[in-house]
Amino acid sequence: MSEATVVSGEQEAIAPLRGIKLVLLTLAMGLATFMEVLDISIVNVSVHTIAGDMGVSTSEGTWAISAYALSSAIAQPLTGWLARRFGEVRLFCTSISLFVLFSALCGFANSMIMLVVFRLLQGAVSGPLVPLTQTLLLKNYPAEKRSMAIGLWAMTVVVAPICGPILGGWLTDNYSWPWIFYINIPVGILSLVLSLWLLRGRESKTTRVPVDVIGLGLLIVGVGALQFMLDNGNDHDWFASPMILTLGIVALVGITFLVAWVLMHRRPVVNLRLFGQRNFAIGTLCLSLGMFAFFGNTVITPNWVQQVMGYNATWAGLAVAPIGILALFASPLVGRFQSHFDLRFLVTFGFAIFAFCSFWAAGFNDQIAYEELAMPRFMMGAGVAFFFVPINQIIFAGLRDDQIADASGLSNFCRTLATSISTAVSVTLYDHRSIYHHARLTESVVPGSPATEHYLDQLGTLGLQDQRAYAMINEVVNAQAATMAFNDVIWLFAIIFVVAIGLIWLARPPFPAGGPMH
């Protein structure tokens, strides 16, 4: 079929925004990014409350999380195709309008089925938002300031998931759970109004291409099955469950056929040929590895402090929140000055900070004070800026203007998938290592052994005898086993950061800001 091309606006003649309009565009894109990324994590701490209000189990309540992640994961790699078909500005404004609408409907939901359906739709329309904010910033920033644009965008993407659990817990405790969705309404409307004003007449070229039905079907089946498997695997003992095993097989077959199909198709629904670009492939691989270890650290730390140290949900969020402080201030600075350095060196420095702080945290014990717990997280904020800002410029280096939306959608999909895999792997490893260490430690708790008898005598002076004394010993063993498991998992993440340092040097300079953008 011959393709008919429709040009929306005089794209080639459009000059970059400057002054107050550039500031307002940055605000509009930042609000949209923050809102979308926030919704990935804001529901987590409210699941128990939502499930109670809906009259369902907590396990069923987690569908509100899974539904969003599932549809968003499928929609993200479609961003490039949708942008070519409908235009980047039109797609962005439509996505944010529908996101606000479905956010309101999530708040109005009075049954679990309604909430899951609206979260599914909310996730589907959110998929293009983050990739498009990145694309629109790069295309409308002056060439000399595109590095700063990436820095500001990266700051928002990293800080939002940290704010999510804290803000979600506060809104649920002080108001009610629907407000975790209602807060999207004013934020989304402001972003939409600014975008419609600032981007008027700046639409990208659109191309009427036939729908790749087979590729789209394989994407939905393969990625959908994979995301559903990751969300539910730990609860069903992974491949010991026939359901999880079936999902794994479906995901493997679907993704294998998807890769084969899109590499043969002239106009594929997902442009995997971008992985033939060296810097895109290496940058995306390092981004995925970095986010895997970084996000796993953020997932496992709240679990440990709540289980072992007795933190509530709010304090568990505050335990990981310090990482956002330095990231907030350093990301724009790195974005502004990174053109003076070899980006591979900057990323190496970021990974080195991550590795150092992870090895540090891998030595924690269950008596550590909050200040000591927060310090490595605080220092990791600098690593966020030196990792996340330059790596995105490496990813886009050398790409044409018409490849940016595809590249942004695909790299953000890999980032999102890495965080999903990280959540599943880190929680599973933490549980399994806890069981292993518990079994090893209990081998030493033997009646009649000097150490056990000495500890029982100490408990006896506190009025604890017989079963109560052994119950207390078991609690101590549980805490030590969980702490040792936490140390093991964090140590593994540190090793991954070290491996990523070697991989980033496979990228090849030069790394122009945002690609040539012709």
C-alpha positions as CSV (number, residue, x, y, z in Angstrom):
1,M,0.0,0.0,0.0
2,S,1.4,3.4,-0.9
3,E,1.5,5.9,2.0
4,A,0.0,9.3,1.9
5,T,1.9,11.8,3.9
6,V,0.2,14.8,5.5
7,V,2.3,17.6,6.9
8,S,0.8,19.3,9.9
9,G,2.4,22.8,10.1
10,E,5.7,24.0,8.8
11,Q,7.8,21.9,11.1
12,E,11.1,22.7,9.4
13,A,10.6,26.4,9.9
14,I,9.7,26.3,13.6
15,A,12.3,28.1,15.8
16,P,12.9,26.8,19.3
17,L,11.1,28.4,22.3
18,R,13.0,30.9,24.4
19,G,12.5,33.0,27.5
20,I,9.4,32.7,29.6
21,K,7.7,30.4,27.0
22,L,10.6,27.9,27.4
23,V,10.2,28.0,31.2
24,L,6.5,27.4,30.9
25,L,7.0,24.5,28.5
26,T,9.4,23.0,30.9
27,L,6.8,23.4,33.7
28,A,4.0,21.8,31.5
29,M,6.2,18.8,30.5
30,G,7.5,18.4,34.1
31,L,3.9,18.4,35.5
32,A,2.8,15.8,33.0
33,T,5.8,13.6,33.7
34,F,5.6,13.9,37.5
35,M,1.9,13.1,37.4
36,E,2.3,10.0,35.3
37,V,5.3,8.6,37.1
38,L,3.8,9.4,40.5
39,D,0.7,7.3,39.7
40,I,2.9,4.2,39.3
41,S,3.8,4.2,43.0
42,I,1.2,6.4,44.8
43,V,-1.3,3.6,45.0
44,N,1.1,1.1,46.6
45,V,0.7,2.3,50.2
46,S,-3.1,2.7,49.9
47,V,-3.9,-0.8,48.7
48,H,-4.9,-2.0,52.1
49,T,-7.3,0.9,52.6
50,I,-8.8,0.6,49.1
51,A,-9.3,-3.2,49.5
52,G,-11.0,-2.6,52.9
53,D,-13.4,0.0,51.5
54,M,-14.2,-2.2,48.4
55,G,-14.8,-5.3,50.6
56,V,-12.1,-7.4,48.8
57,S,-8.8,-9.0,49.9
58,T,-5.5,-7.1,49.8
59,S,-4.4,-9.5,47.1
60,E,-7.3,-8.5,45.0
61,G,-6.6,-4.8,45.8
62,T,-3.2,-5.1,44.2
63,W,-5.0,-5.4,40.8
64,A,-5.3,-1.6,41.0
65,I,-1.5,-1.5,40.7
66,S,-1.1,-4.4,38.2
67,A,-3.8,-3.1,35.8
68,Y,-2.0,0.3,35.4
69,A,1.4,-1.3,35.0
70,L,0.1,-3.8,32.5
71,S,-1.5,-1.4,30.1
72,S,1.2,1.3,30.5
73,A,3.9,-1.3,29.6
74,I,2.1,-2.2,26.4
75,A,1.4,1.4,25.4
76,Q,4.9,2.8,25.8
77,P,6.6,1.2,22.9
78,L,3.7,2.2,20.7
79,T,4.5,5.9,21.2
80,G,6.6,6.2,18.0
81,W,3.9,4.7,15.8
82,L,1.1,6.7,17.4
83,A,3.1,9.9,17.1
84,R,3.7,9.3,13.4
85,R,0.1,8.6,12.8
86,F,-1.6,11.4,14.8
87,G,1.2,13.9,15.5
88,E,3.2,14.3,18.7
89,V,1.4,17.4,20.0
90,R,-2.0,16.0,19.3
91,L,-1.2,12.6,20.9
92,F,0.3,14.3,24.0
93,C,-2.7,16.6,24.5
94,T,-5.2,13.7,23.9
95,S,-3.3,11.5,26.3
96,I,-3.2,14.0,29.1
97,S,-6.9,14.9,28.7
98,L,-7.9,11.2,28.9
99,F,-5.5,10.7,31.8
100,V,-7.2,13.4,33.8
101,L,-10.6,11.9,32.9
102,F,-9.7,8.4,33.9
103,S,-8.1,9.7,37.1
104,A,-11.4,11.3,38.1
105,L,-13.3,8.1,37.3
106,C,-10.8,6.1,39.4
107,G,-11.7,8.4,42.3
108,F,-15.4,7.9,41.7
109,A,-15.2,4.1,41.4
110,N,-17.4,2.3,44.0
111,S,-16.3,-1.3,43.2
112,M,-13.1,-3.1,42.6
113,I,-14.1,-4.0,39.1
114,M,-14.7,-0.3,38.2
115,L,-11.4,0.8,39.7
116,V,-9.4,-1.9,37.9
117,V,-11.1,-1.0,34.5
118,F,-10.4,2.7,35.0
119,R,-6.8,2.0,36.1
120,L,-6.4,-0.2,33.0
121,L,-7.6,2.7,30.8
122,Q,-5.6,5.3,32.8
123,G,-2.4,3.2,32.2
124,A,-3.1,2.8,28.5
125,V,-3.4,6.5,27.9
126,S,-0.4,7.2,30.2
127,G,2.0,5.1,28.1
128,P,2.9,7.9,25.6
129,L,3.1,10.7,28.1
130,V,6.6,10.3,29.5
131,P,8.3,9.5,26.1
132,L,6.5,12.4,24.5
133,T,7.5,14.9,27.2
134,Q,11.1,13.9,26.5
135,T,10.6,14.3,22.8
136,L,8.7,17.6,22.9
137,L,11.3,19.1,25.2
138,L,14.2,18.1,22.9
139,K,12.4,19.4,19.8
140,N,11.5,22.8,21.3
141,Y,14.6,23.6,23.3
142,P,17.5,25.5,21.7
143,A,20.2,23.1,20.6
144,E,22.7,24.5,23.1
145,K,20.2,23.9,26.0
146,R,19.0,20.4,25.2
147,S,21.3,18.8,27.7
148,M,19.6,20.9,30.4
149,A,16.2,19.8,29.1
150,I,17.2,16.1,29.6
151,G,18.5,17.0,33.1
152,L,15.2,18.6,34.1
153,W,13.2,15.7,32.6
154,A,15.4,13.2,34.4
155,M,15.0,14.9,37.7
156,T,11.3,14.6,37.5
157,V,11.3,10.9,36.5
158,V,13.5,10.0,39.4
159,V,12.0,12.1,42.1
160,A,8.3,11.3,41.4
161,P,8.4,7.6,42.4
162,I,10.0,8.6,45.7
163,C,7.3,11.1,46.4
164,G,4.5,8.7,45.5
165,P,4.4,6.5,48.6
166,I,4.9,9.4,51.0
167,L,2.1,11.5,49.3
168,G,-0.2,8.5,48.9
169,G,0.1,7.6,52.5
170,W,-0.4,11.2,53.7
171,L,-3.5,11.7,51.5
172,T,-5.0,8.3,52.5
173,D,-4.4,9.0,56.2
174,N,-5.6,12.6,56.3
175,Y,-8.3,12.6,53.7
176,S,-9.4,9.5,51.8
177,W,-7.9,7.2,49.1
178,P,-9.8,8.8,46.1
179,W,-7.7,11.9,46.6
180,I,-4.6,10.1,45.3
181,F,-6.4,10.2,41.9
182,Y,-8.2,13.6,42.3
183,I,-4.8,15.5,42.7
184,N,-4.1,14.6,39.0
185,I,-7.0,16.8,37.9
186,P,-5.7,20.3,38.5
187,V,-2.1,19.2,37.7
188,G,-3.2,17.7,34.4
189,I,-5.4,20.6,33.4
190,L,-2.6,23.1,34.0
191,S,-0.2,21.1,31.9
192,L,-2.8,20.7,29.1
193,V,-3.6,24.4,29.0
194,L,0.0,25.4,28.8
195,S,0.8,22.8,26.2
196,L,-2.1,23.8,23.9
197,W,-0.9,27.4,24.1
198,L,2.8,26.9,23.8
199,L,2.8,24.1,21.2
200,R,0.1,25.6,18.9
201,G,1.4,25.4,15.3
202,R,4.3,23.1,16.3
203,E,2.8,19.8,15.3
204,S,5.1,17.1,13.9
205,K,4.6,15.5,10.5
206,T,2.0,12.8,10.4
207,T,2.0,9.8,8.1
208,R,-1.0,7.7,7.3
209,V,0.4,4.2,7.7
210,P,-1.5,0.9,7.9
211,V,-2.0,-0.6,11.3
212,D,0.4,-3.5,11.9
213,V,-2.3,-5.7,13.4
214,I,-0.1,-8.8,13.8
215,G,2.7,-6.8,15.5
216,L,0.2,-5.0,17.7
217,G,-1.4,-8.3,18.7
218,L,1.9,-10.0,19.5
219,L,2.9,-6.9,21.6
220,I,-0.2,-7.0,23.6
221,V,0.0,-10.8,24.2
222,G,3.7,-11.0,24.8
223,V,4.3,-7.9,26.9
224,G,0.9,-8.3,28.7
225,A,1.7,-11.8,29.7
226,L,5.2,-10.9,30.9
227,Q,3.9,-7.9,33.0
228,F,1.1,-10.0,34.5
229,M,3.6,-12.8,35.4
230,L,6.0,-10.3,37.0
231,D,3.2,-8.7,39.1
232,N,1.9,-12.0,40.4
233,G,4.8,-14.4,40.3
234,N,5.9,-14.0,43.9
235,D,2.4,-14.4,45.3
236,H,2.0,-17.7,43.4
237,D,5.4,-19.2,44.1
238,W,6.5,-18.5,40.5
239,F,6.9,-21.4,38.2
240,A,5.5,-23.9,40.7
241,S,2.2,-22.3,39.7
242,P,0.6,-23.6,36.5
243,M,-0.8,-20.1,35.9
244,I,2.6,-18.4,36.1
245,L,4.2,-21.1,34.0
246,T,1.6,-20.7,31.3
247,L,2.1,-16.9,31.4
248,G,5.9,-17.4,31.1
249,I,5.5,-19.6,28.0
250,V,3.0,-17.2,26.4
251,A,5.3,-14.2,27.1
252,L,8.3,-16.1,25.6
253,V,6.5,-17.2,22.5
254,G,4.7,-13.9,22.0
255,I,7.9,-11.7,22.4
256,T,10.0,-14.1,20.2
257,F,7.5,-13.9,17.4
258,L,7.1,-10.1,17.9
259,V,10.9,-9.6,17.5
260,A,11.0,-11.7,14.4
261,W,7.9,-10.0,12.9
262,V,8.9,-6.4,13.5
263,L,12.4,-7.0,12.1
264,M,10.8,-8.2,8.8
265,H,8.0,-5.6,8.6
266,R,8.5,-2.4,6.6
267,R,6.4,-0.3,9.0
268,P,6.5,-2.2,12.3
269,V,4.5,-1.2,15.3
270,V,7.7,-1.0,17.3
271,N,11.0,0.0,15.7
272,L,13.5,-2.6,17.2
273,R,16.0,-1.7,14.4
274,L,17.0,1.2,16.7
275,F,19.0,-1.4,18.6
276,G,21.3,-1.5,15.6
277,Q,22.5,1.9,16.6
278,R,25.4,1.3,18.9
279,N,24.9,4.2,21.4
280,F,21.1,3.5,21.6
281,A,21.7,-0.2,22.4
282,I,24.5,0.4,24.9
283,G,22.7,3.4,26.5
284,T,19.4,1.5,26.9
285,L,21.2,-1.6,28.3
286,C,23.0,0.5,30.9
287,L,19.8,2.5,31.7
288,S,18.0,-0.8,32.2
289,L,20.7,-2.3,34.4
290,G,21.0,0.9,36.4
291,M,17.3,1.2,36.9
292,F,17.1,-2.5,37.8
293,A,19.5,-2.1,40.7
294,F,18.4,1.4,41.7
295,F,14.7,0.6,41.8
296,G,15.3,-2.8,43.5
297,N,17.2,-0.9,46.3
298,T,14.2,1.5,46.6
299,V,11.7,-1.5,46.8
300,I,13.7,-3.6,49.3
301,T,14.6,-0.9,51.8
302,P,11.0,0.0,52.9
303,N,10.2,-3.7,53.1
304,W,13.2,-4.3,55.5
305,V,12.7,-1.3,57.7
306,Q,8.9,-2.1,58.2
307,Q,9.5,-5.8,58.9
308,V,12.6,-5.6,61.1
309,M,12.8,-2.1,62.5
310,G,9.1,-1.4,63.0
311,Y,8.7,1.6,60.7
312,N,5.2,2.5,59.6
313,A,4.4,3.2,55.9
314,T,5.2,7.0,56.2
315,W,8.6,6.5,57.8
316,A,9.4,3.7,55.4
317,G,8.8,6.2,52.6
318,L,11.0,8.7,54.5
319,A,13.7,6.1,54.7
320,V,14.2,6.2,50.9
321,A,13.2,9.8,50.3
322,P,16.6,11.5,51.0
323,I,17.8,10.2,47.6
324,G,15.6,12.9,46.0
325,I,17.4,15.9,47.7
326,L,20.7,15.9,45.8
327,A,19.0,14.6,42.6
328,L,16.6,17.5,42.7
329,F,19.5,20.1,42.7
330,A,22.2,18.2,40.8
331,S,20.2,17.0,37.8
332,P,19.8,20.5,36.1
333,L,23.4,21.3,36.9
334,V,24.7,18.1,35.3
335,G,22.4,18.7,32.3
336,R,23.8,22.2,31.9
337,F,27.5,21.4,32.1
338,Q,27.8,17.8,30.9
339,S,28.7,18.9,27.4
340,H,32.2,19.9,28.8
341,F,32.9,16.2,29.7
342,D,33.0,12.8,28.2
343,L,29.5,11.5,29.1
344,R,30.9,8.0,29.7
345,F,33.0,9.4,32.5
346,L,30.0,11.1,34.1
347,V,27.9,7.9,33.9
348,T,30.8,6.0,35.4
349,F,31.0,8.4,38.3
350,G,27.2,8.0,38.8
351,F,27.5,4.2,38.8
352,A,30.5,4.4,41.2
353,I,28.5,6.4,43.7
354,F,25.7,3.9,43.4
355,A,28.1,1.0,44.0
356,F,29.8,2.6,46.9
357,C,26.5,3.5,48.7
358,S,25.2,0.0,48.0
359,F,28.2,-1.7,49.5
360,W,27.9,0.7,52.4
361,A,24.2,-0.2,52.9
362,A,25.0,-4.0,52.6
363,G,26.7,-3.7,56.0
364,F,23.6,-2.4,57.9
365,N,22.4,-4.1,61.0
366,D,18.9,-4.1,62.6
367,Q,20.0,-1.5,65.3
368,I,20.9,1.2,62.9
369,A,19.6,4.7,63.5
370,Y,17.5,6.6,60.9
371,E,20.3,9.1,60.3
372,E,22.7,6.3,59.5
373,L,20.1,4.6,57.3
374,A,19.4,7.8,55.4
375,M,23.0,8.9,54.7
376,P,23.8,6.5,51.8
377,R,20.4,7.2,50.3
378,F,21.2,10.9,50.5
379,M,24.5,10.4,48.7
380,M,23.0,8.3,46.0
381,G,21.0,11.3,44.9
382,A,24.2,12.7,43.3
383,G,24.6,9.3,41.6
384,V,21.1,9.8,40.1
385,A,22.1,13.0,38.4
386,F,25.4,11.7,37.1
387,F,23.8,8.5,35.8
388,F,20.3,9.4,34.6
389,V,21.0,12.7,32.8
390,P,24.1,11.7,30.7
391,I,22.7,8.2,29.9
392,N,19.7,9.7,28.1
393,Q,21.9,11.9,26.0
394,I,24.0,8.9,25.0
395,I,20.8,7.1,24.0
396,F,19.7,9.8,21.6
397,A,23.1,10.6,20.3
398,G,23.3,10.3,16.5
399,L,19.5,9.7,16.0
400,R,17.5,11.6,13.4
401,D,14.7,13.9,14.4
402,D,12.1,11.4,13.1
403,Q,13.6,8.6,15.3
404,I,13.3,10.5,18.6
405,A,9.7,9.5,19.5
406,D,10.4,5.9,18.6
407,A,13.7,5.9,20.7
408,S,12.1,7.6,23.6
409,G,9.1,5.2,23.7
410,L,11.4,2.2,23.4
411,S,14.0,3.3,26.0
412,N,11.3,4.2,28.4
413,F,9.6,0.9,27.9
414,C,12.9,-0.8,28.7
415,R,13.3,1.4,31.8
416,T,9.7,0.5,33.0
417,L,10.2,-3.2,32.3
418,A,13.5,-3.2,34.2
419,T,11.7,-1.7,37.2
420,S,9.0,-4.4,37.0
421,I,11.5,-7.2,36.8
422,S,13.5,-5.6,39.6
423,T,10.5,-5.5,41.9
424,A,9.7,-9.2,41.2
425,V,13.3,-10.3,41.5
426,S,14.3,-8.3,44.6
427,V,11.2,-9.3,46.6
428,T,11.7,-12.9,45.7
429,L,15.4,-12.9,46.5
430,Y,14.7,-11.2,49.8
431,D,12.1,-13.8,50.8
432,H,14.2,-16.8,49.7
433,R,17.4,-15.5,51.4
434,S,15.4,-14.8,54.6
435,I,14.3,-18.4,54.6
436,Y,17.8,-19.6,53.9
437,H,19.4,-17.5,56.7
438,H,16.6,-18.4,59.1
439,A,17.3,-22.1,58.6
440,R,21.1,-21.6,59.0
441,L,20.7,-19.5,62.2
442,T,18.2,-21.9,63.8
443,E,20.8,-24.7,63.5
444,S,22.7,-22.8,66.3
445,V,19.6,-22.5,68.6
446,V,19.9,-25.9,70.2
447,P,18.6,-26.6,73.8
448,G,21.6,-27.4,76.0
449,S,24.2,-25.4,73.9
450,P,26.1,-22.8,76.0
451,A,25.0,-19.8,73.8
452,T,21.3,-20.8,73.8
453,E,21.3,-21.4,77.6
454,H,23.0,-18.1,78.3
455,Y,20.4,-16.3,76.2
456,L,17.6,-18.1,77.9
457,D,19.0,-17.2,81.3
458,Q,19.0,-13.5,80.2
459,L,15.4,-13.7,79.1
460,G,14.5,-15.4,82.3
461,T,15.7,-12.4,84.3
462,L,13.2,-10.4,82.2
463,G,10.4,-12.8,83.2
464,L,10.3,-14.7,79.9
465,Q,10.2,-18.5,80.4
466,D,9.7,-21.6,78.2
467,Q,7.6,-21.0,75.1
468,R,7.6,-17.2,75.5
469,A,11.4,-17.3,75.7
470,Y,11.7,-19.4,72.6
471,A,9.2,-17.2,70.8
472,M,11.4,-14.2,71.6
473,I,14.4,-16.1,70.3
474,N,12.5,-16.8,67.1
475,E,11.7,-13.1,66.6
476,V,15.4,-12.3,67.0
477,V,16.3,-15.0,64.5
478,N,13.7,-13.7,62.0
479,A,15.1,-10.1,62.3
480,Q,18.7,-11.3,61.8
481,A,17.7,-13.5,58.9
482,A,15.8,-10.7,57.2
483,T,18.8,-8.3,57.8
484,M,21.2,-10.8,56.3
485,A,18.9,-11.2,53.3
486,F,18.7,-7.4,52.9
487,N,22.5,-7.3,52.9
488,D,22.8,-10.0,50.3
489,V,20.3,-8.4,47.9
490,I,21.9,-4.9,48.2
491,W,25.3,-6.4,47.7
492,L,24.1,-8.0,44.4
493,F,22.9,-4.6,43.3
494,A,26.3,-3.1,44.0
495,I,27.9,-5.7,41.8
496,I,25.4,-4.9,39.0
497,F,26.5,-1.2,39.2
498,V,30.1,-2.2,38.9
499,V,29.3,-4.3,35.8
500,A,27.5,-1.4,34.2
501,I,30.6,0.8,34.6
502,G,32.4,-1.5,32.2
503,L,29.5,-1.6,29.7
504,I,29.1,2.1,29.3
505,W,32.6,2.4,27.8
506,L,31.3,0.4,24.8
507,A,29.4,3.6,23.7
508,R,31.1,5.6,21.1
509,P,31.4,9.5,21.1
510,P,30.6,12.1,20.1
511,F,27.4,12.5,22.0
512,P,25.6,15.6,20.6
513,A,22.8,16.9,22.8
514,G,19.6,15.2,21.8
515,G,21.1,13.9,18.5
516,P,21.5,16.0,15.4
517,M,17.8,16.9,15.4
518,H,17.8,17.6,11.6
